[in-house]
Amino acid sequence: MKEFWNERYAEAAYAYGQEANDFLKAQEIGAALKVLCLAEGEGRNGVYLAKLGNEVTCVDYAEAGLEKTKTLAKQNGVEVTCVCADLGQMNLQAETWDLIVGIFAHFPKSVKEHIWPQVYAALKPGGQLIMEVYDQEQLSFGTGGPQHPDLLYSVDELQLLLSTNFQHIQIEKVYREVHEGAYHNGASATLQVLAVK
């Protein structure tokens, strides 16, 4: 899979565009926050958050994606920290982040079960998780996202993966138009998550 993503991100165009995800942009996000973007790819969300005045760390295991993240950040006059790591092996430091972001972060089951249960502990008290992923129903839409059901999500699966200790957690299935680059384009079934520690 790493080779697949490096090849995709080696293309001249930004695979999912240079604009941040609509759901992320719709949230009221402050400044001076310590932000972690998981599976950030080419950096569109991380750069957006840095432009708001936040300290942003972008994690991905595709070096080609992180190189484009650095380029995009430079073009926008901001700095982001890039970490090349496999989320299936990464351990998140406790009570470190004000905001953790996962936008279309799709993984095999073993990686899901490793990384998502760590989010609650990794957030500072009052910290927030913002997440949008494709629902398993997305397979029937054919407008983007993984083509294997195990890489997609369901409401029940997210409820199991994310801690029930959050002060507030909302997991909502949404049918909406997604237009993000060449690979996410059209009517879609997504799951949107907002959680506060």
N, C-alpha and C positions, 0 to 999 in steps of 0.2 A: 504493500500500500504506500509506503514512503516513496518508492520510485514513481508510482502513479502521480502523487501530489507534486513531486519535484518536476516531473514532465509537464503537468498542467500549469504550474506556476512559472515555468521557463518560457511560456508563451509571452509575446510582447504585451498583449492586452491584459488588463486585470480581469481575471476569470469571473469575479463577482462584482466588478465595478470598483470605483473609488469612493463611492458614497456609503456612509454608514447605514446599517439596517434600519428600516422604518420603525419597527417596534422599539428599538433602542433609542432612536431620536425622539420618540413620543414621550419618553420618561423625563421627569424633572430631575436632572442630575446636576449636582453642585460642582464646585471647584475645590481644589486643594485636597482631593481625595487620592488615596492610594488604591490603584485599580489594577486588577489582573484579568487579562483577556485570554481565555483558554481556546486552543485550536484556532488561532487568530488568522492563519493563512497569510494574506498579502497586506493586512494591517488597516483595512478601511475603518473598522470600528475603533481600534486603538488610537489611530490618528485623530479621529473625531473627538474622542474623549480627552486626548492631550490638548486639542485646540480649546476645549472648555476650561483648561487650566489645571488638569490633573496629572499626577505622576503615574505613568502607565507602563506596565510590563506585559509584553505580548509573548505567549508561548506557542510554539508549533514545532513539529519535528521535520518539516520540510525546509531545508536551507534556502531553496529558491524563493519560497514565500517570504521568509524573513528578510531576504535581500531586497525584495520589492517593498516590504514594510519600511525599511530604512530609507529607501528612495522616496516613498510617498510622504514620510515624515519630513524629510529634508525639503521637499517641494512645498510643504505646508508650513514650514518654519517652526516645527516643533521637534521635540526629542521624545523617543520612546525607548525603553529597554527591551531588547530582543533576547529570548532564551530559547535555544534549540534543545528540545527535550521530548521524550516519549511520555505522554500522559499516563500510559499504562505502568510506568515505573516511577513517576514523579510523586514526591510527598510534599504536600502543601504545609507551610509553617503555620502554626496555630495563631489565631487572633492577630493577623498581619494585614488584612485587606479591608478597606471600607466598601469596596464594590468588586464583585466577581461577575464577569460577563462570559456567557457561552452562546454564541450565535451560530446556528447550524453546525454544532459540534457533534458530529456523528462518529461513533466508535463501535468496534466489536464489543460483545457483552462483557468480556473480561476487563476491558479498559473502562467501560461504563461503571462496572462494579468496584473498580479501584478508585477512580477520580471523583465521581459525584458525591459519594458519602463523606468525602473530606471537606466539602465546601462549608458546611456549617461551622466546623471547628476553625477553619482558616479565616473566617470573617471576624472582624472586631465586633464587640457588642454594638448593636444598632446597624451593623453592616448589611448590605443588600446583595442579593443574587438577581440578575436579569438574564433571562435565557429565552431563546426561541429556536425550536428544532422542528423538523418535519415529523408529522404523525404517520403511523403505519399506512393510513389510508392514502398517503401521498403517492404510493406505488400506482394507483389507478389514475392519477392525474398526468403523470409523465411530463411534468414541467420543471423538474429539477430534483436534486437530492439523490441519496444512495438508491440503488436498485435492488437491494437485499433487505428483507424485513427486519433482520436482526440488528441492522445498523440504524433503523428508525426507532421511534419511541411510541409509547402509549401513555395515557394519563396514569393508569395503574402502575406502570413500570416506573415513571418518574416519582410517584408517591412513595414507592418502595426504596428508590435510590437516594432520594433527598431526605434529610433528617426530619422527623416529626417535631423536633424541638424548636423550630422557628416560631417566633412570636406571631408572625403572619406569613402564610404561604398561599398563593393562588396559582393554580395550574388550569389553564383554560384552552380548550380546543377551538381554533379559529379558522374559518374558511376565508381566505383573502387573496388578493392579487399580489404576487411578489415579482418585482422587476429589479434584479440585482445581477448585472452582467449577463454573459451569454448562457450561464448554466443554471440560473434560477429565474425563470421567466414565464409567468402566467398564473392562472388560478391554482391555488395550493391549499393543502390542509396542514396547518401548523399547530404546535403547542407552545403557548406563551406562559412563561413562569416569572412571577415576582415573589420574592421572599425576603423577609426582614428578620435578622437575628435578634 
